[in-house]
Amino acid sequence: MASHKSAEKRARQTERRTAVNTNRRSRMRGSVKKVEEAIASGDKKAAAAALRAAQPDIQRGAKARVVAPNAAARRVSRLNARIKAMS
């Protein structure tokens, strides 16, 4: 348990940031899941639209360091490649 005033403030800040980052991570995962579901359904237009909607969420997550920037770029790239590979 924090015993200094500054440590108590740090604990409060960490709580707030954790809540925000959890929300960001959840939103990012949800949008990626929508893209994957659209790919699984076989609808290329819906998958492309879902990726366009998911890309800003993924990039926001990278900007906020919820995920590493390279991991976010890799995720977008792989989803895009899967969409392009659809017949």
N, C-alpha and C positions, 0 to 999 in steps of 0.2 A: 504494500500500500504506500502511495506517495505521502511523504511527510513534509516536503518543502512546498512553498507556494508555487514556485515555477514548475515543480514536478506534477503538482495537481493540475495546473493549466495544461501541461503537456498531455496528461492523461485525458483531459476533456477534448483537446484538439484531436488526439488519436482516435477517440470514439467517433467524433464527427466525420473525420476523414475516412475511417473504416466503413461507416454507413454509406457515404457517398461513393466510395470505390466499389462496394458490394453492389450497389445499384447500377453503376456503370458496367461492371463485369456481367451482371445478370442481363442487362439490356443487350450487350454485345453478343452474349451466348444465344439469347433468344432470336436475335436477328439472323445469326449464322444458321440456327436451326431451321428457320423459315426458308432460307436459301436451300439448305440440304433437302428439306421436304419437297420443295418445288422441283429440285433436280431428280429426286426419287420418283415423283409423279410423271416425269417425262415431258413436262411442258416447258419448252425452252424460253418462250416469251415471259412466262411467269417467273422462271428462275432468274432471268436477266433483270426483271423489274425488282425482284426481291434482293438481288445483289446490289443494285443501285441504291436501294433503301438501306441496306446493311453496311455498305462501305463507309458512310460518314460515322456510324456508330463505332465501327472497328477503329477508324482513324482517331476518333475522339478518345477511345480507350488507350491508344498508343500515346497520344499527346499527354494524357493524364498519367501515363506510366502504369496503367492497370495491366497492360501487357507490353512487352518490349516492342519497340518500333519495327524491328525486323520480323518479329513473329506476326505482327499485324499485317505487314506487307506480304509475307508468305501466305497467310491465310486468305487474303483477298486474291492473290495470284492463283492459288490452287483452286479456289472456288470458280474463278473466271475460266481457268483451264478446263475444269469439269463441265462448265456450261458450254464452252466452245466445242467440246468433244461430243456433245449430244447430237444425235442424228436428226 
